[in-house]
């Protein structure tokens, strides 16, 4: 990997460099997407980096990655090269965007009579990423491509200034401590999932970062994992109608504390979790117990007997158990698919790197 002068960005290419100049010589960074259309002219056109294809049908891919200790992410790109079109992907293979460049009013001779034209591609990423892959396309069948300048726009990530990077996750130790204090035990399926998440957090790497929001899907947990709860009106429009007993239970509890506490819990912000979270949960459980006792001793219950499927009886528990089991199965499936995709991407990158190393050794 070749690093920029400020050390914030490192770059690598799938095509070996055949010129004396390396990618680090044409790599620069800028803040807040301030891409200057004339910035690249500070690089002499005769000092462009030349990348040559090592294997047939292998694409030219430039990998850009922020340094691990920085608090920045890639938000925009400017590439001046002989490639008319560029495509940008995340390291997991997710498509980020395409740009068709405009020809600049300068040509590059490269020691021959052939004029080689350069194109400027500017692309702003919708979602900033700490790493990405830039594919250089529309090369006109050439087996080499010259890169005059690569400018990376950086954006400072919130919550990472002056401290370590905070990844979305679940503070499992806090969850277990809360459940022990409440005298609650996990089912075998939930315990297995908990151990799986613990293993992932223990062996966390960039390849598996951010899989918790993926598992959450598009439901209410997804909103909580991002640190924001939907308003009551939005929940009423998007969510299903709650039974009357459950509505009374929720209205009796402090609804304003629930999104904040759960958001902090899902984001591992243990220092900011409200100390009233445990009493609040105990209060909710106590209200559920009280509702069940009142229902069991109600005159209507004594007269008509047990009604199957009532909100405060076994019917609600069965429905809740079915919903939770279905959600757990869905989370497990999403996790397996996500791990398979990341492992496949890692395997492909390892194969490409190994092939490049072998071909480079053979050339020597």
Secondary structure, DSSP 8 states (H G I E B T S, - for coil): -EE-TTSSEEEEESSEE-SSS-GGGGEEEEETT---TTGGGGS-GGG-EEEE-SSTT--EEEEEEE-TT--EEEEEEEEEES-SEEEEE-TTS-EEEEEE-EEEEEEE-TTSS--EEEEEEEEEEEEEESEEEEEEE--TT-SEEEEEEEEEEEEE-TT-TTS-----B--HHHHHHHHHHHT----HHHHHHHHHHHHHHHT--GGGTTHHHHHHTTSHHHHHHTT----HHHHHHHS----HHHHHHHHHS-HHHHHHHHHHHHBT-GGGS-TTHHHHHHHHHHHHHHHHHHHHT-HHHHHH---TT-TTSHHHHHHHHHHHHHHHHHHHHHHHHHHHHHHHHHHHHHHHHHHHHHHHHHH-
